[in-house]
Amino acid sequence: MVEKVSRSVQAAHSFPTPKEIVATLDRYIIGQDEAKKAVAIALRNRWRRQQVTGAIKDEIYPNNIILIGPTGIGKTEIARRLAGIARAPFLKVEASRFTEVGYVGRDVESMVRDLVEIAVNMVKQEKTAHVGEKARQYAEERVLDTLLPPTRNDAQAEPAVLAGDSSREKMRAMLRQGKLDDRLVELEVIRQTLPMIEIFSQSGIEELNVALEEAFGNRLPKRKKKRKMPVKEALRYLQNEETEKLIDMDEVINEARRRTEYTGLIFIDEIDKICGGGPLSGPDVSREGVQRDLLPIVEGSSVMTKYGMIKTDHILFIAAGAFHNKKPSDLIPELQGRFPIRVELLTLTQQDFRRILVEPENSLSKQYIALLATEGIELNFSEDGFDAIARIAALVNDTTENIGARRLHTIMSKLLEELLFLAPAAPEKAVDIDGAYVQRKLEGIVKDVDLSRYIL
């Protein structure tokens, strides 16, 4: 019993606590503490559910979240970083891309099919990394067989038997040193295509696509043809081929389905775009239909994919929208009930803009410093330079459209436009971005409100 508790405690330490999740999000996203707290609890609850035993485990459903706030304040970034923390299958979709069944466009079930496809690729990459070295060895032996065919009747011999051949070992050493990379070898490559699937997939008839792949995908005759290629390319091709042989796809699919159903995360952006708005909402009568189609997916249903039925009961859904002219209560009541947690994100202030420029690990200032360093130009931002950029970003957002932190992208691009154009032939190899520099480059545009609407 003590050992069982000990294992449970050890597993708890391997998954981040809500505080640790928030601390990780803080490295990339400034502010929005309430939203970070909500998603951190939701993510930890998923781990807690996995530790529950008994029948009640299946009765614990995720608390889906709606993030409310204008564009560019971190809604998408929070969800994207959250998936990275959980190492879970993650899919971002725009609600406005879906249409009601019967209309031309994508149906809402396609998001589940896309998510399980992402999970399969994720698991397959993990398995590939695990068998990579062995696949490399097998591919190497096959290339050596092509370059130096066995002289004895040992075509079926183990690699250890062939290892004693001095000529083969010399050739192996040359191969590993890259001395044979450009030599041409002839290989038999496999061709297996189903043009109908590609055509229908592009046409958006996804159910037929799934049915055709299930019916014919693994039963098509594999056509082989001989092709000459450099040794370097042949080694890569054969390694991929050997990897496919070493990986148990049934195991991959089973694990991918499990991850999709129990750890999958779908981020539905622009959910306010499918809100009804009465007679003034325009001719798009399919909006409420999209909500009705979305309801069973979020509520919990089974969706047919080419990997089998996927249950959506325990997939975590995070929706987001600006809700400028709409409000969450404009969603149909049933859908509102499936998003019980609502978090309103705060509008960014001048101080927030300044922190965004400096603090995150991937801040814009660090990005431009790295970019111009490739041209031999040293970019130095001063404290008053950061203050001036943040002040202009806040001012332009207040006087024109509020696009959040994305405003910093337009301002930084305009601020450094001349330097980016002239590099690497710029006369100065060290440039100081201080308050005076920012004012000289941008003050005229900021004062002219009409001009700033077009440029900033």
VEXPASE-896929 format. One line per field, with one value per residue (C-alpha): x, y negated, z; residue number from 1. Coordinates in steps of 0.001 Angstrom, whole numbers, always signed. Layout:
BEGIN
c1 = X ... $
c2 = Y ... $
c3 = Z ... $
i = NUM ... $
This chain:
BEGIN
c1 = +0 +2849 +4531 +1313 +998 +4677 +4226 +1208 +3180 +6070 +3653 +2284 +5744 +6152 +3101 +3223 +1076 -1216 +1415 +4094 +1801 +1170 +4904 +5600 +2901 +4400 +7579 +5689 +2514 +2336 -568 -3932 -3523 -7181 -7073 -3801 -5206 -8363 -6535 -3925 -6676 -8398 -5157 -4303 -7860 -7256 -4264 -6278 -8983 -6407 -5466 -9069 -10087 -13506 -16600 -16692 -13674 -15884 -18296 -15694 -15933 -13652 -14789 -14553 -13552 -14491 -11833 -13374 -11415 -10187 -7698 -4004 -4135 -2945 -5975 -4459 -992 -2323 -3964 -953 +1523 -865 -765 +3021 +3082 +750 +2491 -1017 -2574 -3587 -5681 -6623 -9656 -11686 -15395 -16140 -14722 -17418 -20864 -24043 -24528 -26068 -23989 -20756 -17811 -16299 -18447 -17595 -16711 -13638 -11936 -11962 -10599 -7823 -7037 -6636 -4429 -2215 -2105 -1093 +1737 +2832 +3011 +4639 +7386 +8048 +8276 +10490 +12934 +12957 +13812 +15869 +19278 +18250 +16598 +19803 +21847 +19534 +19520 +23315 +23525 +21183 +23231 +26399 +24713 +24030 +27521 +29333 +27179 +28146 +30563 +29546 +26127 +25280 +22460 +20487 +23423 +23173 +25026 +27386 +28517 +29220 +31051 +34242 +34563 +37402 +36272 +32798 +34173 +36281 +33223 +31218 +33822 +33723 +29926 +29876 +32457 +30263 +32790 +30195 +27342 +27417 +27835 +24748 +22976 +19896 +17007 +13514 +11078 +7410 +4628 +1163 -1325 -5062 -5817 -9540 -8840 -6793 -9455 -12309 -10261 -9682 -13371 -14217 -16142 -14356 -16656 -16151 -12426 -12402 -14496 -12246 -9078 -10560 -11729 -8694 -5850 -4027 -5181 -3856 -1166 +2251 +3977 +7753 +10103 +13854 +15340 +18869 +19743 +22804 +23897 +22957 +19381 +19230 +20291 +17517 +14915 +15916 +15978 +12381 +11459 +13093 +11443 +8032 +8844 +9961 +6972 +3793 +1118 -1666 +90 +591 -3085 -4292 -2054 -3075 -6750 -6197 -4372 -7027 -9879 -8290 -5730 -6794 -7231 -9210 -9031 -12027 -11204 -13665 -16609 -18362 -18583 -21194 -23396 -26862 -27858 -31453 -32645 -29686 -27100 -27096 -27970 -25772 -28548 -26170 -24573 -27021 -26856 -23093 -23766 -26244 -23736 -20988 -23079 -22872 -19114 -18492 -21105 -19675 -20351 -18635 -17080 -16109 -12513 -10316 -8735 -12075 -14635 -13343 -15279 -15180 -16494 -13129 -11551 -10921 -12424 -11229 -13217 -12260 -13807 -13596 -17377 -17248 -20814 -22022 -21939 -21574 -25282 -25983 -24834 -27613 -28233 -27215 -23798 -23336 -23880 -21029 -18599 -19201 -16016 -15806 -12763 -12589 -9090 -7958 -7080 -3344 -2004 +1134 +2955 +1855 +3253 +6565 +6749 +5827 +8758 +11244 +10247 +9071 +11693 +10528 +9976 +9961 +13071 +15017 +13731 +14910 +18249 +18772 +17641 +19959 +22853 +22889 +23794 +26538 +24456 +24236 +20874 +20715 +17388 +17499 +14979 +13479 +13328 +11127 +9018 +8496 +7496 +5054 +3551 +2970 +1469 -1011 -1846 -2467 -4611 -6703 -7146 -7639 -8489 -7447 -5485 -3620 +3 -94 +217 +3814 +4565 +3434 +5268 +8532 +8391 +7933 +10518 +13228 +12097 +15005 +17583 +16167 +16211 +19783 +21349 +24000 +25275 +24119 +26844 +26512 +27128 +25829 +22441 +20943 +17142 +16432 +13513 +14870 +15295 +11707 +10320 +12235 +10978 +7355 +6217 +5019 +2925 +1399 +347 -1496 -4399 -5584 -2089 -1613 -4780 -3064 +517 +312 $
c2 = +0 -2343 -1523 -2341 -5728 -6399 -5755 -8072 -10850 -10352 -10638 -13851 -15369 -14519 -16591 -20348 -21863 -24830 -27210 -25662 -25869 -29568 -30146 -28563 -30675 -33778 -33208 -33887 -35819 -39059 -39621 -37847 -36138 -35067 -33308 -31578 -30415 -29022 -27039 -25800 -24366 -22794 -21147 -19836 -18490 -16325 -14744 -14371 -12506 -10037 -9174 -8499 -4851 -3292 -4016 -7678 -8319 -8233 -10696 -13439 -15718 -18632 -22178 -23879 -27529 -30652 -33354 -36766 -39778 -41781 -40414 -40323 -40012 -36400 -34113 -31917 -32017 -30757 -27727 -26978 -27093 -25038 -22178 -22296 -22003 -18993 -17418 -16704 -16684 -20278 -21737 -25351 -25993 -29064 -28694 -30915 -28259 -25736 -25579 -23761 -20333 -20873 -23954 -23977 -24017 -22072 -20258 -20506 -16802 -17453 -19059 -15697 -13921 -16504 -16127 -12360 -12771 -15117 -12555 -9765 -11888 -12824 -9206 -8105 -10707 -9457 -5859 -6949 -8575 -5385 -3049 -5596 -4119 -571 -1743 -3615 -422 +1620 -1089 -1197 +2557 +2325 -478 +1555 +4548 +2357 +856 +4109 +7181 +10218 +12504 +15581 +17140 +15090 +12880 +13902 +13585 +11477 +8134 +9626 +12273 +9682 +7452 +9458 +8586 +6065 +4586 +4094 +2462 +79 -783 -1264 -3697 -5687 -5715 -7072 -9704 -10959 -10116 -8138 -10667 -11625 -8132 -6942 -3721 -2066 -1222 +156 -2439 -1872 -3904 -3741 -6474 -6865 -9963 -9798 -10376 -13484 -14906 -14322 -15624 -18896 -19102 -18885 -15591 -14267 -11410 -9874 -10435 -8472 -5666 -5317 -5234 -2617 -503 -711 -2491 +623 +2971 +1171 +3040 +1603 +716 +750 -984 -1327 -4727 -6042 -8352 -9538 -7418 -10181 -10248 -6458 -6161 -8538 -6705 -3276 -4520 -5721 -2365 -438 -2707 -1850 +1848 +1432 -628 +1210 -1028 +719 -258 -3805 -4162 -2778 -5159 -8092 -7356 -7192 -10530 -12151 -11009 -11726 -14502 -16147 -19920 -21852 -25636 -27166 -30739 -33382 -31648 -35035 -34925 -32164 -33970 -34802 -38429 -38578 -40018 -42407 -39667 -39332 -36566 -33875 -31661 -28787 -30350 -28921 -25641 -25530 -25969 -23085 -20896 -21927 -21118 -17276 -17428 -19596 -17809 -14393 -12122 -9605 -10738 -8342 -8721 -6527 -5279 -4229 -5865 -8701 -9762 -13490 -13311 -14126 -16366 -19819 -22649 -26221 -28787 -32400 -35468 -39237 -39643 -43272 -43436 -40207 -38667 -35069 -34978 -35258 -31652 -29082 -28162 -24532 -25553 -28122 -25331 -23318 -26204 -26756 -28764 -32253 -34440 -38034 -39029 -42559 -45185 -45774 -48932 -50927 -49129 -45783 -46727 -47617 -44301 -42438 -44109 -43077 -40138 -37131 -34665 -35271 -39042 -41187 -43098 -39833 -38628 -41751 -41725 -38136 -38908 -41883 -40095 -37787 -40869 -41925 -44761 -45182 -46520 -48162 -49136 -51686 -51997 -55219 -53518 -50783 -53451 -55368 -52251 -51173 -54672 -54808 -51288 -52197 -55538 -54069 -51284 -53878 -56197 -53597 -49901 -47962 -45002 -44301 -43174 -42796 -46592 -46160 -44163 -46994 -49631 -47689 -46888 -50562 -51679 -49399 -49428 -51503 -49544 -46208 -47408 -48726 -45799 -44496 -47603 -49921 -52459 -51869 -48433 -49405 -51144 -52540 -52518 -55220 -57574 -60155 -57541 -56293 -59837 -60752 -57716 -57566 -60833 -62321 -59260 -59124 -62793 -62327 -60088 -59444 -58381 -56177 -54282 -53109 -52677 -51745 $
c3 = +0 +887 -2415 -4329 -2593 -3262 -6993 -7044 -5330 -7760 -10719 -9209 -9225 -12914 -13911 -13247 -10501 -11279 -9882 -12097 -15141 -14480 -13975 -17383 -19042 -17419 -19427 -22652 -21765 -19799 -17420 -17794 -14421 -14176 -17548 -16692 -13372 -15018 -17692 -15192 -12969 -15999 -17092 -13628 -13262 -16319 -14585 -11370 -13254 -14583 -10980 -9920 -9666 -9902 -11930 -10909 -13136 -16244 -14665 -14242 -17257 -18156 -17439 -20826 -20881 -22846 -23019 -23679 -24844 -27842 -30325 -29561 -25763 -25456 -25859 -28566 -27040 -23704 -25334 -27549 -24648 -22534 -25033 -25005 -21217 -21272 -24301 -25553 -29036 -29747 -32552 -33201 -35396 -36347 -35704 -38708 -41065 -40233 -41786 -40922 -42449 -45872 -46675 -48650 -46276 -43388 -40858 -37166 -36867 -39017 -35997 -34204 -37281 -37512 -33803 -33966 -37045 -35030 -32207 -34597 -35991 -32462 -31295 -34541 -34127 -30600 -31820 -34715 -32318 -30247 -33156 -35092 -34323 -35190 -38436 -39294 -38838 -41043 -43723 -43602 -44194 -47175 -48723 -48207 -49848 -52863 -52988 -52216 -52926 -50798 -52621 -50626 -50374 -47334 -48502 -45405 -43022 -39901 -39796 -37185 -39684 -42345 -39902 -40343 -44019 -44167 -47499 -46125 -42991 -45069 -47115 -43898 -42565 -45814 -45680 -42118 -42986 -45844 -48563 -50532 -50282 -53967 -55414 -57281 -56314 -57768 -55458 -55825 -54530 -53737 -55285 -53787 -54621 -54678 -56791 -56004 -52308 -53028 -55346 -52897 -49988 -51804 -52566 -48879 -49018 -45966 -45034 -48489 -48138 -44865 -46348 -49412 -47341 -45044 -47957 -50232 -48461 -47234 -49993 -53042 -54976 -54232 -57475 -57457 -59805 -59960 -59324 -59120 -56279 -54334 -51381 -48942 -50228 -50437 -46798 -45738 -47869 -46559 -42973 -43359 -44882 -42044 -39486 -40942 -40511 -36908 -35777 -34814 -36322 -34389 -31192 -32488 -33396 -30069 -28133 -30367 -29824 -26064 -26044 -28213 -26020 -22633 -23173 -26455 -26480 -29096 -29197 -30988 -31922 -33129 -31480 -31348 -35158 -34996 -32479 -33692 -33720 -34770 -38107 -38337 -38336 -42112 -44539 -42939 -41592 -40896 -37797 -35305 -37193 -36589 -32870 -32932 -34772 -32345 -29278 -29407 -30072 -27016 -24924 -25690 -28649 -30901 -34168 -36943 -38138 -40288 -37058 -35576 -33329 -31134 -28037 -27323 -23739 -22144 -24773 -23301 -25346 -24935 -26909 -27450 -28971 -28931 -28459 -29631 -30902 -29314 -25861 -24677 -23820 -27579 -27925 -27716 -24041 -24504 -25834 -23078 -20579 -22050 -21374 -17642 -17019 -18491 -18142 -19318 -20363 -19624 -22226 -22411 -20814 -21632 -18831 -20278 -23690 -22111 -20285 -23485 -25244 -22564 -20388 -22484 -23705 -27277 -26974 -30117 -29070 -28686 -32048 -33899 -32074 -33262 -36824 -37306 -35619 -38663 -40739 -38319 -36826 -33066 -31918 -28490 -26911 -24113 -21288 -22690 -26084 -24660 -22912 -26163 -28145 -25429 -25217 -28979 -29037 -26297 -27947 -31393 -29954 -28112 -31096 -33837 -33559 -30474 -31843 -28616 -28659 -32451 -32549 -31404 -34567 -36833 -34791 -34573 -38269 -39178 -36622 -38030 -41667 -42987 -41013 -42173 -45777 -45742 -43872 -44293 -46098 -43288 -42413 -38670 -37192 -33752 -33539 -30341 -30206 -27630 -27074 -29505 -32253 -31772 -31758 -34900 -36812 -35634 -34092 -37388 -38196 -34728 -34794 -38079 -36971 -40516 -41570 -38520 -39413 -42608 -41404 -37727 $
i = 1 2 3 4 5 6 7 8 9 10 11 12 13 14 15 16 17 18 19 20 21 22 23 24 25 26 27 28 29 30 31 32 33 34 35 36 37 38 39 40 41 42 43 44 45 46 47 48 49 50 51 52 53 54 55 56 57 58 59 60 61 62 63 64 65 66 67 68 69 70 71 72 73 74 75 76 77 78 79 80 81 82 83 84 85 86 87 88 89 90 91 92 93 94 95 96 97 98 99 100 101 102 103 104 105 106 107 108 109 110 111 112 113 114 115 116 117 118 119 120 121 122 123 124 125 126 127 128 129 130 131 132 133 134 135 136 137 138 139 140 141 142 143 144 145 146 147 148 149 150 151 152 153 154 155 156 157 158 159 160 161 162 163 164 165 166 167 168 169 170 171 172 173 174 175 176 177 178 179 180 181 182 183 184 185 186 187 188 189 190 191 192 193 194 195 196 197 198 199 200 201 202 203 204 205 206 207 208 209 210 211 212 213 214 215 216 217 218 219 220 221 222 223 224 225 226 227 228 229 230 231 232 233 234 235 236 237 238 239 240 241 242 243 244 245 246 247 248 249 250 251 252 253 254 255 256 257 258 259 260 261 262 263 264 265 266 267 268 269 270 271 272 273 274 275 276 277 278 279 280 281 282 283 284 285 286 287 288 289 290 291 292 293 294 295 296 297 298 299 300 301 302 303 304 305 306 307 308 309 310 311 312 313 314 315 316 317 318 319 320 321 322 323 324 325 326 327 328 329 330 331 332 333 334 335 336 337 338 339 340 341 342 343 344 345 346 347 348 349 350 351 352 353 354 355 356 357 358 359 360 361 362 363 364 365 366 367 368 369 370 371 372 373 374 375 376 377 378 379 380 381 382 383 384 385 386 387 388 389 390 391 392 393 394 395 396 397 398 399 400 401 402 403 404 405 406 407 408 409 410 411 412 413 414 415 416 417 418 419 420 421 422 423 424 425 426 427 428 429 430 431 432 433 434 435 436 437 438 439 440 441 442 443 444 445 446 447 448 449 450 451 452 453 454 455 456 $
